């Protein structure tokens, strides 16, 4: 197989917020997997001083998708069945297709990370299949008690809410 015939592969890093997805994203970036240009990547913050290693544009689309679905990142409820096939989602789908074409064409191996992808994996799989891009998922799982402690410290969430969010993200990602 020559380079012209080489199929593009995307690595999707899945996992709940506060589970170590940032560490995994940075690790694969350090071994040569393309995440984006420096200006595309979310800046570190007090709650993640080593960096999130998320693309601002992907997070933006995901946040707007959550709004469209009448949810927030901390939802304990799954999205409706086949939500990604609805006509209301088409513009977001097109936007993600354009984003992938614009920022990742020319890279045989690239990755993205945003915990919200755990909720949106069916859409991403459809998009990448349409673009003839292979997808490989790395699923990061952290003990839900540790996630709950971290969310309690950062956001003041009660443990039962954090357990619900953790369960939603993990079950939804596994189902997809």
Secondary structure, DSSP 8 states (H G I E B T S, - for coil): --GGG---EEEEEE--TTSSHHHHHHHHHHTT-B---GGGB---BTTBTT----BHHHHHHHHHHHHHTT--TT-SS---TTGGGSGGGHHHHHHHHHHHHHHHTT-SEEEEE-TTHHHHHHHHHHHHHHTT-EEEEEE----HHHHHHHHHHHH---HHHHHHHHHHHHHHHHH-
